[in-house]
Amino acid sequence: AKSNQFVPYTPEIEREMLDMMGLSSFEELLEAIPAELRVKGNLSLPSQISEMEVTEDMRTLAGRNASAAESLSFLGGGSYDHFVPSAVPYLASRSEFATSYTPYQAEVSQGTLQVIYEFQTMICEITGMDVANASLYDGASAVAEACLLAGRVNGKTKVLLSQGLYASYQRVVETYLEYTPLEIEIIPATDGLTDLEWLRGHLDEEVSAVVIQSPNRLGLIEMWKDAGELCADSQALFVAVGDPLSFGIFAPPGECMANVYAGEGQVLGSPVSLGGPYLGLFAIRQEHMRKVPGRLVAAAKDVDGKDGFVLALQTREQHIRRERATSNICTNQGLVALSATIYLALLG
C-alpha cells in the first residue's frame, strides 16, 4: 500500500520484488521446495457436498489410520509414544488456557506468564542449564536456532553437525543456514558414535558450533563430556541435543560442559499426533542470555512489592529493529509447553 491506497499487483511490481531479493523468476523463489511436491495446474477439488457427506468421508479417512495406541510405533526421530496421564489434556483444555493469548501488554496475563515461568524453571532443572526460553516450534527448529546463536556469539562461520543427528533435524538446519554465512560440515561416525578424534583434528578457529545428539539417531549414548572438554579449549559452542527423559538416567547437558541445549519436548505429555504440534526446548548458559531466540519470562516485584511475572526478553523483529532480532520465531508453543509443565508436575 502507498498513501493508504490499494496498489494492484502487476508484473512490474513482481519484477521489482524479485530484483530486491536478487532472483530472476518466481520459480527460482520456489527452488527450496522439491518439484514433485509442487501442485501443477488447478487444485483437484470435488464439487460441494453436504455436511453429512463430509462427516462420512472424514470418518472413512480416519478409519484408514494405523493408531499408535493400537500398534507398536517405531517411528522415532523425536516422536515417541509415551503414556500421558488423563489430567494433562483435561487441565490443558480448560478454557482459560485453551482460549488465552498473550496480549501486547503481556503482564496482564499473569496466569499464562506463571505457567511459562514454571516451564522454564523445570527445563533448567532437567537439563542442568542456567536459562531456558519460553519454548520454540519443535526440536528441529531449536537445533537450528542453537546454530544461529553460536554464530551471533563468536562470529565464526563453520557448524559441525554429528552424523548421529536425526536426518530431519539436519535438513531443517540446512534450510535455516542456507542464506547465512554459516557453513555445515558433517562429523563422521565410528561404530555408530561421533568420531571425537576426527573432531579433535578439525576443531579449528573457524568452528562456530559443534552439535552432538545423545541418544543419537541409532539410540546410542554419545560421549558428551569428552566433546564438551574439546570445545572448552576452543571458541566453538558445544550444542547438546537430546531427549529430556534420558536425563533421568544419563548426565544432562549442564554436567557435560554444554553451552546450549536443544531438544524435542513432545515426550513430556504430548501425543504423537501425526507429527505436531510439538515443542522446541532451548536452554543456555547465563552469559548467552541476551542472544537467546524467542521469549523469556522472569519473576519480578510490582510497585507494591508483590510477586509477579514479566516478559523480560522478547528479541524478535516484532519488538525490536529487524537487524537486531535474534530470530524470526513469532511465538512460543504455549499449550504444548503447558502440557509439558503439567506432565512434569505430575510425574516429577
N, C-alpha and C positions, 0 to 999 in steps of 0.2 A: 504494500500500500504506500502511496505517496500523497501527502497533503490530505490524508484521511479519505482518499478516493480509491475505489477499486480499480486495479490495473489488470486488464485481461492478459492471460498467458499467451504469448506469441513465440514463434520460432526465434525471433531476435532476442527475447528475454532468456529463452533456453540457452542460446548460444553464449550470451553474456555470463550466465551462471556457470556453464561448463568451462568457459575461459578462466573464470575466477578460481575454479578448482583444478585447473591445469589438465582438463580432459578434452578429448577430441569428439566424443559422442556419448549419448545416453547409454549405449551398450557397454562402453568402457566403464561407466559408473557401476554397472551390474556384474563386472568380471568376477568379483568375490563370490557370487552365487553360481554354483555349478550349472552349466547349460541344461542338464537333464532335469533340474529342479524348477526351471522357469516355465511358466504357463505360456503355451504358444497358441495364438488365436483367441477366440472368445471362451469365457468360462462355460463349462458344460453344466448348466444348472437345470433341474427339472422345472416343469411348469408348476404353478401354485397348487397346493393341496391343502386339505382341511387339517384342523388341529388333531382330530382323531387319527388321521393317516400318518401325520408326523410322529405322534406318540407311538404308534405301532412300528414305524420304521426305526425309531430310536431304540425301542425295546429289542427289535431284531438285531440291530447292530451291537447293542450291549451284550446280547447273548453269545456273540462270536468271540468275546474277550476271554482269555485264559487268566483268571484271577489269581493273584499271588496268595490269596487266602485259601485257595483250593488246590494249589500245587506248589512244588518246591521251586524257588526262584534262584537262579544262578546268574542273574543279570550283573550284579556287582557294579563296578565302575562308579562308586559313590552313592548308589541307590540300593538300600538294603531293607529287607522286610523284617522289622522287629515288632514285638508286641507293644501296643500303645494302650495304656490304661484308659478306660472309657471316660474318666474325669478330664482327660486332656481335651478331646474335641468338645465335650459338653461345656467346659468353662470357656474355652476359646471362642465358642459360637455364641456366647451371651451378647446381647445387642450392644451393650456399652463398649465391648471390644470389637465386634464384627462390623459395626457401622461407624466407628470413630475414625477421624482423620486428623492428623496433627495440623492445627491451624497455623496461619502465618505468624501469629504470636504464640509460639509453641508452649510457653509456660502456662497458658490457660489449661492445657491438657495434663494436669499433674498425674492423673492415673496412668496415662499412656507413657509419660516420661519415667514414672517409677518402675513400670514393667521393664522398659528398656534398660534402665539403670541396674535393676536386678539381673537381667540377662547378661549385661556386660560384666558384672561382678562374677557371675558364675563361670563365664568363659575364661576370665582371668584365673579363677581358682583351678579350673580343669587343666588349663594349658601351662600354668606357671609363668605367664607373661604379665607385664605391668598394666597395659591398657588395651581394652577391646572396644571396637566401634559398635554401632547400633545394628550391624549386620550388612551384608551385601546380597546380590541376587542369588548366587549359588557358589559352590566350591570352585568351579572353573573360573568364574569372574574374580573370585577372591585371589586365586593364584596369579591371574593376570595383573590385578591391581598391586599385588606384592612386588611384581617385577617392575612396574611403573614407579612404585615408591622407592625402590632401590636406586633407580636412575635419578630420581629427584635428590636423594640423599648424597650420593657420591659422584654423580656426574659421569660415571663410566658407561660404556656402550655395549658390553657383552653379557648376555644372560646364558648361564649354563643350566640346562634342564636335564635332570636324570632320565635315563631311558625307562626307569621304573615308574614314571609319572603316567597317570591314566591318559590314554590316547586322546580322549575327548578334551581333557584339560589342555593338552599340548596344542590341539587345534585352536582352542579359544585364545590361548596365549599368543599364538602365531597371528591370529586376526587382530588382537589388541595392539600388537607391536609392529604391525606391517608398515605403518606410516610414521614410525618414531625412529630416533637414532639407534635404538636398541636392536642388537642382532642376536639371534639364537644359535647356540651350539649344543649338541646333544652329548651328554656324558655317557659313554658306553657302559654296559653291564658285564660282570663276570660271574658266572653261576647264578644269575638272576639278581645279583646285588650291584649297586652302583660301584664302579671301579674307582676307589679312592686314590689309588696310585696314579691313575690317569689324571684325576682331578689335581693331585699334588703338582704334577708336571705342567698343567695348563692354567693354574691359578695365577695368571699374570696381572699386571697393573691395570689392564683394560676390563677386567671382570667386574660387573656391577652386582650380580646376584648369582647364588648357587641354590637351585631348587631341587630338593630331595623329598620324596614321598615315602612315608612308612606308616603302616604296612604298604608296600608298593603294589603295582598292578598285578603282581603274581602272588600277593599275600605274604611276602617275605618281610622280615624286620630289618631295616637298614641300620647302619652304624652311625646314628645321628651325632653322638658325642664326638666321634673321630672327625666327622665332617665339620662340626662346629669349631673344633680346635684348629683345623686347617684354615677356615675362613677368618678366625680371630687374628691370624697372623697376616691378613691382607685387609684391603679396604672393602672387599666384597661382603655383601649382606647374605647371611645364611637364612634361606626361607624354608621352614619345615612345614610340609603338607601332610596332614594325617587325619584319620578317623578319631573324633574326640572320645568315643567309647574305649578305644585302645589304651588311653592314658590312665585307665584304672589298673592296668597291668604293667605297661611299659613306661619308661621315663618320659615325661611330657617335654614339649619343646623348650620350656623355660629352664629345664635342668640340662639341656643339651646345647647351650650357648646359641640358640636360635635368636636372630634379630627380629624375624617376623614369623607368625604362624598363620597359615591359611588352610581352611578345610570346609567340608560339607556338613551342615547341621541337620540334614534330613533324618539321620539316625536318632535324633533327640526328639522323639514324639511325633514324627510326621509319617504318613503312609507313603508307599512307593508312588501311588497316584499318577501312573502313566508318565512320570518324569517331571512333575512340578505342581505347584510352586515349591521351590526348595529354599535353602538358607545358607548364605555365604558367611563363614566365620572368619574373623580377621582380628589378630591381636599382635601387639608390638611392644618394643622396649620404650620406656619413658622418653628417651631422648629423641625419638622419631614421632612423637605425638602430633606435632603440628603438620606433619606430612601425610597423616592418615586420610584415606578417602571416606566420603560419606559423612555420617553424623556421629557425634559423641555426646552423650548425656552425662551431666555431673550433678552432684548434690551441692546445695548452697543454703544460705540463710536469707530470709526476706527482711524487710525493714523493721519488722517486729521481733527479729531473732528466731523465727520459726523455721523448722527444716522444710526444704522444698527442693525441686529439681528444675534444672535448666538445660537448654540445648547449648552446650558450651562451645562446640566447634561444629561448623557445617560448611566445609570448604568446597562447595560445589559452585558452578558458574551461576546458579540462580541467586546466590547470595553475595558473591564477590566478583571482581573483574575476571572475565573469562580466562585471560592469560595467567592468572594466579590460581585458578582452580586446580585441585589435585586430581579430579576425575570428572566424568560426566554421569556418575552414579546419581540418579534422581531421587531415590528414596531408600528406605530400608524395608526388609521383609517383615513388617510389624506383626502380622498374625502368625507367621511361621515361627518367628522369634518368641512370641508369646507362648506358643505350644511347647517350644523347647524349654522355656522357663518353668512352665507348669510341670512338664515331664521331669525336669531335674529336681524341682522342689519335692515331687512325689517320691522319686527313687533315690535321691541323694547324690 
